[in-house]
Amino acid sequence: MGRATVEGMPKVPPPVYVAAGLAAQHLLAPSRRPTVVRSVAAGLLAAGSVYVTGAAARAFMHKDTTFNPLEPEGATAVVTDGPFRYTRNPMYVGMAGLLTAHAVLRGGWLPLVPVAAFVAVIDRTQIPAEEHALSWSFGEAYDSYLSATPRWLGPPWGASRG
């Protein structure tokens, strides 16, 4: 199949949303020092998030394909190994994890609002445009992966679409 030109593809790189979320968390968070428990929990969550994001980047590089989210039509392969066995979007999972880690570090419930906003924006704008382009470009190979692997997190079997 040929390559899709994606109309309606968001023009804002997802890391910009993460940066905006971090700034919002600073504004929403209480101004108190984090406890040791919050610091350790946030550190573990951040480390896991960086690991997942890095593993996804390595999987893209191993397949010699792009991971530019603004140009999914440039993809040359469907990546289904590494963290892509558990989620179709490990880089977004990692970004959401980093925002969550920062929210835990900051404390309180309000810093979680930017996490929810990030997930909602990515889930409703970025991911559908990417999925459309990849489905158009790779046809049945991508559609099979789409129906077998959850959008966010889940087991690598019997996942539902969306």
N, CA, C and O of each residue as an XYZ file, in Angstrom:
648
protein
N       0.841     -1.186      0.000
C       0.000      0.000      0.000
C       0.880      1.240      0.000
O       2.041      1.186      0.407
N       0.328      2.353     -0.456
C       1.052      3.610     -0.458
C       1.048      4.245      0.915
O       0.526      3.678      1.875
N       1.624      5.407      0.996
C       1.692      6.125      2.265
C       0.565      7.138      2.363
O       0.223      7.781      1.370
N      -0.004      7.285      3.520
C      -1.101      8.225      3.750
C      -0.562      9.602      4.066
O       0.477      9.744      4.710
N      -1.272     10.607      3.612
C      -1.039     11.960      4.085
C      -2.139     12.203      5.094
O      -3.319     12.068      4.770
N      -1.778     12.554      6.289
C      -2.746     12.606      7.374
C      -3.333     14.003      7.508
O      -2.669     14.942      7.947
N      -4.606     14.112      7.113
C      -5.316     15.363      7.343
C      -5.795     15.355      8.783
O      -6.184     14.314      9.313
N      -5.765     16.505      9.403
C      -6.218     16.588     10.783
C      -5.188     16.135     11.804
O      -5.491     16.058     12.995
N      -3.968     15.831     11.353
C      -2.925     15.424     12.296
C      -2.586     16.623     13.172
O      -2.309     17.707     12.658
N      -2.604     16.439     14.484
C      -2.227     17.547     15.375
C      -0.840     18.073     15.023
O       0.040     17.319     14.607
N      -0.667     19.359     15.195
C       0.603     20.003     14.859
C       1.497     20.207     16.080
O       2.636     20.656     15.947
N       0.994     19.884     17.257
C       1.756     20.071     18.488
C       2.424     18.751     18.861
O       1.731     17.753     19.059
N       3.741     18.721     18.959
C       4.412     17.487     19.370
C       3.984     17.094     20.791
O       3.914     17.952     21.671
N       3.700     15.811     21.023
C       3.267     15.373     22.349
C       4.173     15.800     23.509
O       3.653     16.085     24.587
N       5.515     15.860     23.344
C       6.323     16.336     24.475
C       5.988     17.774     24.901
O       6.230     18.150     26.048
N       5.439     18.566     23.995
C       5.016     19.925     24.364
C       3.842     19.850     25.349
O       3.762     20.642     26.288
N       2.932     18.892     25.128
C       1.835     18.694     26.073
C       2.372     18.259     27.441
O       1.859     18.677     28.478
N       3.400     17.426     27.430
C       4.015     16.993     28.692
C       4.609     18.197     29.422
O       4.414     18.353     30.627
N       5.325     19.038     28.700
C       5.922     20.233     29.317
C       4.836     21.146     29.880
O       4.989     21.690     30.974
N       3.742     21.316     29.143
C       2.628     22.134     29.640
C       2.019     21.497     30.890
O       1.644     22.195     31.832
N       1.926     20.173     30.888
C       1.397     19.464     32.054
C       2.276     19.637     33.278
O       1.779     19.834     34.387
N       3.592     19.563     33.072
C       4.522     19.769     34.190
C       4.388     21.184     34.753
O       4.394     21.375     35.969
N       4.267     22.167     33.871
C       4.099     23.552     34.324
C       2.793     23.707     35.094
O       2.754     24.362     36.135
N       1.729     23.105     34.582
C       0.438     23.171     35.272
C       0.517     22.498     36.642
O      -0.069     22.986     37.609
N       1.231     21.392     36.726
C       1.372     20.710     38.013
C       2.069     21.601     39.034
O       1.708     21.597     40.211
N       3.049     22.351     38.597
C       3.719     23.277     39.515
C       2.744     24.314     40.043
O       2.799     24.690     41.213
N       1.855     24.773     39.180
C       0.877     25.780     39.603
C      -0.202     25.192     40.510
O      -0.715     25.877     41.394
N      -0.543     23.933     40.292
C      -1.639     23.302     41.037
C      -1.199     22.639     42.333
O      -2.025     22.399     43.214
N       0.084     22.341     42.462
C       0.567     21.530     43.580
C       0.752     22.361     44.842
O       1.069     23.549     44.785
N       0.552     21.719     45.958
C       0.875     22.388     47.216
C       2.384     22.670     47.277
O       3.187     21.933     46.704
N       2.743     23.715     47.962
C       4.176     24.048     48.053
C       4.757     23.499     49.354
O       5.060     24.243     50.287
N       4.901     22.190     49.385
C       5.535     21.543     50.540
C       6.537     20.518     50.041
O       6.451     20.040     48.910
N       7.469     20.195     50.888
C       8.507     19.228     50.510
C       7.892     17.835     50.401
O       7.027     17.465     51.195
N       8.347     17.067     49.408
C       7.822     15.707     49.290
C       8.343     14.821     50.426
O       9.462     14.999     50.907
N       7.524     13.880     50.834
C       7.953     12.910     51.837
C       8.905     11.910     51.181
O       9.010     11.849     49.956
N       9.583     11.144     51.999
C      10.476     10.111     51.484
C       9.676      9.086     50.682
O      10.116      8.639     49.623
N       8.517      8.721     51.185
C       7.686      7.729     50.488
C       7.278      8.247     49.116
O       7.383      7.525     48.125
N       6.812      9.494     49.049
C       6.425     10.073     47.757
C       7.627     10.175     46.828
O       7.507      9.917     45.630
N       8.778     10.545     47.363
C       9.983     10.664     46.550
C      10.393      9.320     45.958
O      10.735      9.237     44.779
N      10.360      8.274     46.770
C      10.734      6.938     46.286
C       9.712      6.445     45.268
O      10.089      5.932     44.215
N       8.430      6.594     45.568
C       7.379      6.154     44.644
C       7.491      6.899     43.311
O       7.403      6.287     42.247
N       7.684      8.207     43.370
C       7.816      9.002     42.152
C       9.062      8.584     41.370
O       9.023      8.490     40.143
N      10.158      8.337     42.072
C      11.391      7.912     41.409
C      11.230      6.575     40.703
O      11.691      6.408     39.574
N      10.579      5.623     41.362
C      10.362      4.318     40.741
C       9.453      4.426     39.526
O       9.711      3.811     38.492
N       8.385      5.213     39.657
C       7.464      5.403     38.536
C       8.149      6.119     37.375
O       7.952      5.753     36.216
N       8.940      7.120     37.676
C       9.673      7.844     36.627
C      10.674      6.921     35.938
O      10.787      6.940     34.713
N      11.396      6.118     36.708
C      12.378      5.198     36.123
C      11.684      4.184     35.208
O      12.170      3.900     34.113
N      10.566      3.647     35.651
C       9.818      2.710     34.818
C       9.306      3.366     33.548
O       9.309      2.755     32.480
N       8.871      4.602     33.665
C       8.360      5.339     32.504
C       9.460      5.624     31.494
O       9.254      5.490     30.287
N      10.622      6.014     31.985
C      11.767      6.255     31.096
C      12.182      4.947     30.422
O      12.516      4.939     29.237
N      12.164      3.850     31.166
C      12.512      2.548     30.600
C      11.562      2.168     29.463
O      12.005      1.752     28.393
N      10.255      2.311     29.698
C       9.262      1.952     28.683
C       9.437      2.822     27.440
O       9.401      2.318     26.318
N       9.625      4.112     27.635
C       9.803      5.030     26.510
C      11.082      4.691     25.739
O      11.083      4.678     24.508
N      12.150      4.421     26.451
C      13.407      4.062     25.797
C      13.314      2.744     25.053
O      13.850      2.609     23.953
N      12.633      1.763     25.650
C      12.460      0.470     24.988
C      11.645      0.628     23.708
O      11.916     -0.046     22.713
N      10.654      1.510     23.726
C       9.860      1.768     22.521
C      10.733      2.416     21.443
O      10.664      2.036     20.274
N      11.542      3.380     21.832
C      12.435      4.036     20.868
C      13.406      3.025     20.264
O      13.667      3.048     19.062
N      13.942      2.133     21.112
C      14.859      1.099     20.606
C      14.145      0.163     19.628
O      14.726     -0.244     18.622
N      12.889     -0.178     19.921
C      12.132     -1.062     19.030
C      11.911     -0.393     17.671
O      12.010     -1.049     16.634
N      11.613      0.906     17.674
C      11.477      1.636     16.412
C      12.803      1.636     15.647
O      12.829      1.387     14.442
N      13.892      1.913     16.349
C      15.204      1.965     15.691
C      15.598      0.592     15.147
O      16.181      0.490     14.068
N      15.274     -0.464     15.900
C      15.586     -1.826     15.460
C      14.879     -2.145     14.140
O      15.430     -2.854     13.298
N      13.676     -1.632     13.960
C      12.920     -1.845     12.713
C      13.249     -0.782     11.666
O      12.719     -0.808     10.556
N      14.125      0.147     12.029
C      14.543      1.220     11.130
C      13.345      2.000     10.586
O      13.222      2.231      9.383
N      12.472      2.396     11.505
C      11.293      3.167     11.135
C      11.200      4.422     11.992
O      11.842      4.523     13.038
N      10.409      5.357     11.547
C      10.277      6.628     12.250
C       9.449      6.493     13.520
O       8.575      5.632     13.620
N       9.733      7.344     14.472
C       8.830      7.456     15.608
C       8.409      8.900     15.810
O       8.099      9.320     16.925
N       8.400      9.659     14.712
C       7.898     11.026     14.742
C       6.376     10.967     14.750
O       5.778     10.574     13.748
N       5.727     11.350     15.865
C       4.274     11.219     15.955
C       3.505     12.169     15.040
O       2.306     11.989     14.828
N       4.182     13.174     14.499
C       3.507     14.114     13.612
C       3.557     13.667     12.148
O       2.918     14.269     11.285
N       4.328     12.602     11.878
C       4.442     12.096     10.511
C       4.358     10.567     10.472
O       5.306      9.909     10.043
N       3.223      9.991     10.921
C       3.112      8.525     10.918
C       3.129      7.933      9.515
O       3.393      6.743      9.344
N       2.848      8.759      8.511
C       2.893      8.255      7.140
C       4.312      7.901      6.720
O       4.507      7.242      5.698
N       5.301      8.328      7.490
C       6.692      7.990      7.203
C       7.114      6.646      7.767
O       8.252      6.222      7.563
N       6.225      5.971      8.469
C       6.558      4.666      9.056
C       6.798      3.639      7.955
O       6.095      3.617      6.944
N       7.791      2.799      8.165
C       8.133      1.768      7.185
C       7.868      0.358      7.700
O       8.065     -0.612      6.969
N       7.424      0.234      8.945
C       7.171     -1.084      9.522
C       6.163     -0.960     10.656
O       6.058      0.085     11.299
N       5.423     -2.039     10.891
C       4.562     -2.137     12.067
C       5.409     -2.769     13.164
O       5.894     -3.890     13.010
N       5.586     -2.059     14.259
C       6.409     -2.544     15.365
C       5.488     -3.218     16.383
O       4.564     -2.591     16.902
N       5.745     -4.498     16.664
C       4.883     -5.261     17.569
C       5.659     -5.945     18.688
O       5.074     -6.695     19.470
N       6.965     -5.702     18.778
C       7.743     -6.357     19.819
C       8.128     -5.365     20.910
O       7.784     -4.185     20.841
N       8.840     -5.852     21.908
C       9.189     -4.999     23.048
C       7.918     -4.557     23.762
O       6.991     -5.352     23.915
N       7.859     -3.311     24.198
C       6.673     -2.856     24.931
C       5.421     -2.781     24.050
O       4.309     -2.655     24.563
N       5.599     -2.859     22.729
C       4.457     -2.836     21.820
C       3.631     -4.117     21.902
O       2.564     -4.199     21.293
N       4.105     -5.114     22.642
C       3.296     -6.320     22.889
C       2.176     -6.023     23.861
O       1.154     -6.708     23.847
N       2.344     -5.006     24.714
C       1.387     -4.723     25.782
C       0.569     -3.464     25.551
O      -0.488     -3.291     26.158
N       1.042     -2.594     24.689
C       0.351     -1.347     24.398
C       0.742     -0.875     23.003
O       1.889     -1.024     22.582
N      -0.225     -0.307     22.297
C       0.091      0.235     20.971
C       0.836      1.566     21.091
O       1.380      2.062     20.105
N       0.863      2.134     22.270
C       1.416      3.477     22.454
C       2.339      3.577     23.668
O       2.076      4.367     24.574
N       3.412      2.791     23.698
C       4.266      2.813     24.889
C       4.926      4.169     25.154
O       5.203      4.507     26.305
N       5.177      4.936     24.109
C       5.796      6.250     24.359
C       4.809      7.174     25.071
O       5.202      7.941     25.951
N       3.536      7.105     24.697
C       2.532      7.922     25.392
C       2.292      7.405     26.804
O       2.062      8.190     27.724
N       2.346      6.087     26.978
C       2.244      5.516     28.324
C       3.399      6.031     29.177
O       3.205      6.396     30.336
N       4.603      6.059     28.601
C       5.764      6.569     29.327
C       5.620      8.043     29.678
O       5.961      8.459     30.786
N       5.115      8.830     28.736
C       4.917     10.254     29.009
C       3.877     10.467     30.103
O       4.067     11.297     30.993
N       2.784      9.721     30.038
C       1.756      9.814     31.084
C       2.337      9.359     32.429
O       2.008      9.920     33.474
N       3.197      8.344     32.393
C       3.851      7.878     33.617
C       4.756      8.937     34.224
O       4.796      9.092     35.445
N       5.482      9.666     33.387
C       6.337     10.742     33.902
C       5.495     11.851     34.532
O       5.846     12.373     35.590
N       4.399     12.207     33.892
C       3.509     13.208     34.489
C       2.928     12.703     35.812
O       2.799     13.465     36.770
N       2.583     11.427     35.856
C       2.047     10.842     37.091
C       3.114     10.838     38.181
O       2.825     11.142     39.339
N       4.336     10.496     37.813
C       5.436     10.509     38.790
C       5.614     11.915     39.363
O       5.802     12.074     40.569
N       5.555     12.915     38.520
C       5.700     14.290     38.988
C       4.532     14.685     39.891
O       4.718     15.394     40.880
N       3.322     14.220     39.546
C       2.148     14.498     40.383
C       2.312     13.862     41.768
O       1.983     14.476     42.783
N       2.821     12.636     41.798
C       3.058     11.954     43.076
C       4.099     12.733     43.888
O       3.929     12.939     45.090
N       5.145     13.152     43.241
C       6.194     13.908     43.929
C       5.635     15.212     44.501
O       5.940     15.573     45.638
N       4.824     15.912     43.719
C       4.267     17.193     44.160
C       3.248     17.024     45.284
O       3.155     17.873     46.170
N       2.489     15.939     45.251
C       1.495     15.670     46.286
C       0.156     16.328     46.006
O       0.061     17.274     45.223
N      -0.860     15.819     46.650
C      -2.211     16.336     46.466
C      -2.877     15.726     45.242
O      -2.256     15.002     44.463
N      -4.170     16.044     45.097
C      -4.941     15.492     43.986
C      -4.898     16.369     42.745
O      -4.967     15.849     41.631
N      -4.789     17.660     42.899
C      -4.839     18.556     41.753
C      -3.734     18.321     40.715
O      -3.996     18.493     39.525
N      -2.524     17.938     41.103
C      -1.503     17.673     40.077
C      -1.839     16.495     39.149
O      -1.184     16.304     38.124
N      -2.855     15.711     39.510
C      -3.272     14.617     38.633
C      -4.144     15.113     37.475
O      -4.317     14.405     36.483
N      -4.691     16.322     37.595
C      -5.545     16.864     36.537
C      -4.789     16.968     35.206
O      -5.334     16.554     34.183
N      -3.568     17.498     35.172
C      -2.844     17.536     33.901
C      -2.540     16.144     33.323
O      -2.418     15.996     32.107
N      -2.419     15.140     34.174
C      -2.219     13.774     33.675
C      -3.456     13.345     32.897
O      -3.359     12.847     31.776
N      -4.618     13.545     33.508
C      -5.874     13.186     32.846
C      -6.059     13.989     31.559
O      -6.521     13.454     30.550
N      -5.702     15.260     31.595
C      -5.831     16.097     30.393
C      -4.903     15.596     29.284
O      -5.307     15.531     28.123
N      -3.666     15.242     29.634
C      -2.724     14.720     28.643
C      -3.284     13.448     28.001
O      -3.290     13.321     26.777
N      -3.748     12.516     28.820
C      -4.280     11.259     28.299
C      -5.480     11.531     27.394
O      -5.595     10.937     26.322
N      -6.366     12.418     27.816
C      -7.555     12.722     27.014
C      -7.181     13.344     25.671
O      -7.713     12.943     24.635
N      -6.279     14.312     25.677
C      -5.889     14.978     24.428
C      -5.200     13.995     23.483
O      -5.522     13.944     22.296
N      -4.272     13.233     23.995
C      -3.552     12.272     23.153
C      -4.496     11.191     22.638
O      -4.425     10.802     21.472
N      -5.385     10.705     23.516
C      -6.306      9.633     23.158
C      -7.340     10.062     22.122
O      -7.775      9.252     21.304
N      -7.727     11.316     22.156
C      -8.800     11.780     21.271
C      -8.318     12.521     20.034
O      -9.082     12.682     19.082
N      -7.063     12.980     20.023
C      -6.585     13.720     18.853
C      -5.403     13.026     18.176
O      -5.475     12.707     16.990
N      -4.336     12.793     18.904
C      -3.105     12.263     18.311
C      -3.242     10.809     17.873
O      -2.961     10.476     16.721
N      -3.669      9.951     18.779
C      -3.695      8.518     18.487
C      -4.643      8.171     17.333
O      -4.252      7.401     16.456
N      -5.870      8.704     17.296
C      -6.730      8.350     16.155
C      -6.128      8.737     14.803
O      -6.255      7.982     13.839
N      -5.480      9.890     14.716
C      -4.851     10.297     13.457
C      -3.706      9.347     13.090
O      -3.554      8.975     11.927
N      -2.911      8.961     14.078
C      -1.821      8.012     13.826
C      -2.377      6.662     13.370
O      -1.891      6.071     12.406
N      -3.399      6.187     14.076
C      -3.972      4.880     13.735
C      -4.563      4.881     12.329
O      -4.436      3.899     11.598
N      -5.197      5.962     11.960
C      -5.760      6.062     10.618
C      -4.645      5.954      9.567
O      -4.767      5.205      8.598
N      -3.579      6.696      9.767
C      -2.464      6.678      8.811
C      -1.812      5.294      8.744
O      -1.509      4.802      7.657
N      -1.597      4.673      9.895
C      -0.945      3.361      9.915
C      -1.842      2.287      9.315
O      -1.357      1.387      8.628
N      -3.135      2.371      9.566
C      -4.072      1.418      8.979
C      -4.094      1.569      7.466
O      -4.115      0.574      6.741
N      -4.090      2.793      6.992
C      -4.077      3.048      5.556
C      -2.776      2.546      4.933
O      -2.790      1.960      3.851
N      -1.667      2.771      5.609
C      -0.362      2.390      5.067
C      -0.095      0.891      5.107
O       0.492      0.344      4.173
N      -0.519      0.218      6.181
C      -0.136     -1.179      6.376
C      -1.286     -2.165      6.294
O      -1.071     -3.376      6.357
N      -2.512     -1.661      6.155
C      -3.669     -2.523      5.942
C      -3.855     -3.588      7.012
O      -3.827     -3.296      8.208
N      -4.044     -4.821      6.569
C      -4.369     -5.930      7.463
C      -3.306     -6.164      8.539
O      -3.641     -6.532      9.665
N      -2.052     -5.958      8.209
C      -0.995     -6.167      9.208
C      -1.197     -5.253     10.405
O      -1.062     -5.686     11.549
N      -1.520     -3.989     10.148
C      -1.745     -3.064     11.263
C      -3.103     -3.304     11.900
O      -3.230     -3.245     13.123
N      -4.123     -3.575     11.086
C      -5.459     -3.800     11.631
C      -5.493     -5.004     12.577
O      -6.202     -4.984     13.582
N      -4.729     -6.048     12.255
C      -4.644     -7.216     13.153
C      -3.995     -6.827     14.471
O      -4.458     -7.218     15.542
N      -2.920     -6.055     14.382
C      -2.245     -5.572     15.590
C      -3.192     -4.683     16.400
O      -3.246     -4.780     17.626
N      -3.930     -3.825     15.713
C      -4.869     -2.911     16.352
C      -5.929     -3.674     17.151
O      -6.280     -3.276     18.262
N      -6.428     -4.757     16.588
C      -7.482     -5.507     17.275
C      -6.944     -6.422     18.370
O      -7.707     -6.870     19.225
N      -5.638     -6.707     18.359
C      -5.065     -7.641     19.325
C      -4.351     -6.972     20.492
O      -4.053     -7.629     21.489
N      -4.073     -5.672     20.383
C      -3.247     -4.990     21.382
C      -3.979     -3.751     21.886
O      -4.481     -2.966     21.082
N      -4.047     -3.561     23.203
C      -4.774     -2.395     23.722
C      -4.084     -1.075     23.399
O      -2.868     -1.010     23.224
N      -4.893     -0.037     23.328
C      -4.367      1.298     23.026
C      -3.440      1.778     24.132
O      -2.398      2.364     23.837
N      -3.781      1.552     25.387
C      -2.971      2.054     26.498
C      -2.210      0.924     27.176
O      -1.020      0.757     26.908
N      -2.836      0.153     28.027
C      -2.141     -0.937     28.731
C      -3.031     -2.157     28.815
O      -4.258     -2.054     28.842
N      -2.402     -3.299     28.856
C      -3.164     -4.520     29.028
C      -2.340     -5.730     28.663
O      -1.191     -5.606     28.240
N      -2.926     -6.902     28.827
C      -2.216     -8.138     28.478
C      -2.142     -8.274     26.960
O      -2.969     -7.704     26.249
N      -1.168     -9.017     26.460
C      -0.969     -9.149     25.018
C      -1.907    -10.167     24.381
O      -1.621    -10.642     23.281
N      -3.004    -10.516     25.019
C      -3.941    -11.462     24.436
C      -5.362    -10.931     24.597
O      -5.681    -10.288     25.597
N      -6.182    -11.192     23.643
C      -7.607    -10.874     23.729
C      -7.930     -9.412     24.007
O      -8.974     -9.120     24.591
N      -7.085     -8.507     23.615
C      -7.347     -7.091     23.878
C      -8.430     -6.592     22.935
O      -8.591     -7.093     21.822
N      -9.151     -5.619     23.393
C     -10.169     -5.026     22.525
C      -9.656     -3.730     21.946
O      -8.764     -3.092     22.506
N     -10.215     -3.353     20.844
C      -9.819     -2.135     20.138
C     -10.231     -0.918     20.946
O     -11.257     -0.918     21.626
N      -9.392      0.139     20.854
C      -9.771      1.424     21.445
C      -9.122      1.770     22.666
O      -9.386      2.834     23.225
